[in-house]
Amino acid sequence: MAEVKPISIMLYKRLLSYLRLIKQRPPGSPDNISSAVIAQALGLNDVQVRKDLASVSSGGKPKIGYITKDLIADLEHFLGHDNCSEAVMVGAGNLGRALISYENFENYGLKIIAAFDNDPGVVGTTFKGIDIFSAERIPDLCRRLKIHIGIIAVPAASAQEACDLLLEGGVVAVWNFAPVNLKVPDPAVVRNEDMGAALALLMKSLKEKMDPPEPGHPPGRR
C-alpha cells in the first residue's frame, strides 16, 4: 500500500475539498484547472490553495494551471485514495445497509468486504454482494482476512462488545456510528460519529437563523 504522508487535519480537509470540486466538474469543462479557479469556487485564499497543491503535485504551470486528470491522480495518491483498505461492517440493519450502499467509499480508499449481525434472519444472506456472517465470527474472519478497519452500526448497548470483537480480530481502527463513546486501548484508534450531536447543532443553527437576537442584545440573551 502506498505511503500516506502525515499531514494536518486542516490541510487534509482542504485537499479533500479540492479533490471533490475537481471530480464534480461538469462534462465539457476545460482539461486544465488553476489554483485561482479552485480558490474562487471554494471561497478560499488563492495563495493558500496554490501552496497546498504545490505540496502534492509538481504539475502546475504558470498561466495554465494543472492538467485536471493528473491533478486528480496526484491528490488521490497523496491522500491514499488510490489504494483501498478493506473493512468490515458490524450491524446489517438499516444504518449498516445504508453505509454499505454508499458507493463513494472506495473513492476515499475504503472497501467494505464483509458484514456481521446477530439476527438469524439476516445471517447467511448477502446485501449488495456483501456476505453477512454471524457476529461471533468477527475475530476469526478479521484475522484471516487481515482486516484493520471495522465499522460499527449497532445499537448503543451492543457497540462496545462489537468493538472488543473487532480488536480481538486485529482491527486497529474503528469507525463508530453507535450513539456511545467507545473505549479502545493503544495503539487502536476510534472515530465516533455522533449524529445526535450533529443534528442538535443543525437545529441550533436553524433556530438562530429563524429567530435572530433583538437589536442591542447579544446572541443567546433576551
Summary of the structure (lengths in Angstrom):
residues: 222
radius of gyration: 21.5
end to end distance: 56.9
largest distance: 64.9
contacts: 615
relative contact order: 0.09
helix: 44%
strand: 18%
